[in-house]
Amino acid sequence: MKIRWMIRRDLPEVMDIMRRSYVEPWSEDEVLACMRCKTTIGHVVESDDRVIGFMLFDFGKKAISIVLLAVHPEERRLGVGRLMVERVVGKLAVGRRTAVNLLACEKDLCAHLFLKACGFRVVKTFAGMYDNDTDGYLFSREYKEPAVKEESNATTH
């Protein structure tokens, strides 16, 4: 598996994954409009020359927002989603962007369990955000300083 920048040629596979993953998938025009934003980056995960996952994320002043993230149903539970999340989390730094955020529908239990397993927690609820008065949950994972390894004071003779 490798992660690379999303390009227009990836759109047919990205759209297929989105249709298989979202109850209300975006249109190709909506994805393209998002990709054209200066602060938005798209990545795909490839395996054997085929796209098996994708994400779009946006750089805000204080946080990175994952706008879309999906993995092909046949490739789920193999670490593809976690690989993408960790790529974004790796872009966090003290004094700059200190959190990764993602909005999920209250009914999307699979997304909730995945995000919790990736170290996210719910920080805000948006009442009636989706159709049928379904709430939205803002999940967030904050930057944590890397652990500093202590050097041994012992000397060898």
C-alpha positions as CSV (number, residue, x, y, z in Angstrom):
1,M,0.0,0.0,0.0
2,K,1.2,3.5,-0.7
3,I,-0.3,6.9,-0.2
4,R,0.0,9.5,-3.0
5,W,-1.6,12.8,-4.1
6,M,-5.1,12.4,-5.6
7,I,-5.3,13.4,-9.3
8,R,-8.2,13.9,-11.6
9,R,-7.5,10.5,-13.2
10,D,-8.4,8.9,-9.8
11,L,-11.9,10.2,-9.8
12,P,-13.8,7.2,-11.3
13,E,-12.3,4.9,-8.6
14,V,-12.8,7.6,-5.9
15,M,-16.5,8.1,-6.9
16,D,-17.1,4.3,-6.9
17,I,-15.7,4.0,-3.4
18,M,-17.8,7.0,-2.3
19,R,-21.0,5.5,-3.7
20,R,-20.3,2.3,-1.8
21,S,-19.4,4.1,1.4
22,Y,-21.8,7.1,1.9
23,V,-25.5,7.2,2.2
24,E,-25.5,10.6,0.5
25,P,-22.3,10.6,-1.7
26,W,-21.0,13.8,-3.1
27,S,-21.2,14.4,-6.9
28,E,-18.0,14.5,-9.0
29,D,-18.4,18.2,-9.4
30,E,-18.5,18.7,-5.6
31,V,-15.3,16.6,-5.2
32,L,-13.6,18.6,-7.9
33,A,-14.7,21.9,-6.4
34,C,-13.3,20.8,-3.0
35,M,-10.0,19.7,-4.6
36,R,-9.6,23.2,-6.2
37,C,-9.6,24.9,-2.8
38,K,-6.2,26.2,-2.0
39,T,-6.2,24.7,1.5
40,T,-7.6,21.3,0.6
41,I,-5.4,18.3,-0.2
42,G,-6.5,14.9,-1.6
43,H,-4.7,11.6,-1.1
44,V,-5.4,8.1,-2.3
45,V,-4.2,4.8,-1.1
46,E,-3.1,2.5,-3.9
47,S,-2.6,-1.3,-3.8
48,D,-1.7,-3.3,-6.9
49,D,-2.2,-0.2,-9.1
50,R,-5.8,0.4,-7.9
51,V,-7.2,3.0,-5.6
52,I,-8.5,1.3,-2.4
53,G,-9.1,4.4,-0.3
54,F,-9.1,8.2,-0.4
55,M,-9.4,11.3,1.7
56,L,-9.7,15.0,1.3
57,F,-8.5,17.2,4.2
58,D,-8.4,20.9,4.7
59,F,-5.8,23.0,6.5
60,G,-7.4,25.5,8.8
61,K,-5.4,28.0,11.0
62,K,-5.6,25.9,14.1
63,A,-6.8,22.4,12.9
64,I,-6.9,20.0,10.0
65,S,-10.3,18.9,9.0
66,I,-10.8,15.6,7.3
67,V,-13.6,16.4,4.8
68,L,-14.0,13.0,3.2
69,L,-12.4,9.6,4.0
70,A,-13.5,6.3,2.7
71,V,-12.1,2.8,2.0
72,H,-13.3,0.3,-0.5
73,P,-15.6,-2.1,1.3
74,E,-13.5,-5.1,0.2
75,E,-10.4,-3.5,1.8
76,R,-11.8,-2.4,5.1
77,R,-10.3,-3.6,8.4
78,L,-6.8,-4.0,6.8
79,G,-5.3,-0.7,8.1
80,V,-6.1,1.5,5.1
81,G,-8.2,4.0,7.0
82,R,-5.7,4.1,9.9
83,L,-2.9,4.7,7.5
84,M,-4.7,7.8,6.1
85,V,-5.6,9.1,9.5
86,E,-2.0,8.8,10.8
87,R,-0.7,10.6,7.7
88,V,-2.9,13.6,8.6
89,V,-2.1,13.4,12.3
90,G,1.6,13.5,11.3
91,K,1.1,17.0,9.9
92,L,0.2,18.4,13.4
93,A,2.7,20.5,15.3
94,V,2.9,22.5,18.5
95,G,2.1,26.2,17.9
96,R,0.5,25.5,14.5
97,R,-2.3,23.1,13.8
98,T,-2.9,21.1,16.9
99,A,-5.9,18.9,16.1
100,V,-7.5,16.8,13.4
101,N,-11.3,17.1,13.2
102,L,-13.9,15.0,11.4
103,L,-17.7,15.3,11.3
104,A,-19.7,12.1,11.4
105,C,-23.4,11.4,11.3
106,E,-24.8,10.1,14.6
107,K,-26.1,7.0,12.8
108,D,-22.7,6.0,11.3
109,L,-21.7,3.6,14.1
110,C,-18.9,2.2,12.0
111,A,-17.3,5.6,11.6
112,H,-17.7,6.2,15.4
113,L,-15.9,3.0,16.3
114,F,-13.2,3.6,13.7
115,L,-12.5,7.1,14.9
116,K,-12.5,6.1,18.6
117,A,-10.0,3.3,17.8
118,C,-7.8,6.0,16.1
119,G,-7.8,8.1,19.2
120,F,-10.5,10.6,18.4
121,R,-13.2,11.7,20.8
122,V,-16.5,13.6,20.4
123,V,-16.0,17.3,21.2
124,K,-19.2,18.8,19.9
125,T,-22.7,17.8,18.8
126,F,-24.6,19.6,16.0
127,A,-28.4,19.0,16.5
128,G,-30.4,18.2,13.4
129,M,-27.5,18.7,11.1
130,Y,-28.5,15.9,8.7
131,D,-31.8,14.8,7.1
132,N,-34.5,13.5,9.4
133,D,-33.2,15.7,12.3
134,T,-30.1,13.4,12.6
135,D,-27.3,14.9,14.7
136,G,-23.7,15.4,13.6
137,Y,-20.8,14.7,15.9
138,L,-17.5,16.5,15.7
139,F,-14.7,14.1,16.5
140,S,-11.2,15.5,17.3
141,R,-7.8,14.1,17.9
142,E,-5.3,16.5,19.5
143,Y,-1.6,16.7,18.9
144,K,0.5,15.0,21.5
145,E,4.2,15.7,21.9
146,P,6.4,12.7,21.0
147,A,7.7,10.9,24.0
148,V,11.3,11.9,24.8
149,K,13.7,9.0,25.4
150,E,15.8,9.5,28.5
151,E,19.5,8.9,28.0
152,S,21.2,6.7,30.5
153,N,23.6,8.4,32.9
154,A,25.6,5.2,33.2
155,T,29.1,5.3,31.7
156,T,31.0,2.3,30.4
157,H,34.6,1.7,31.3
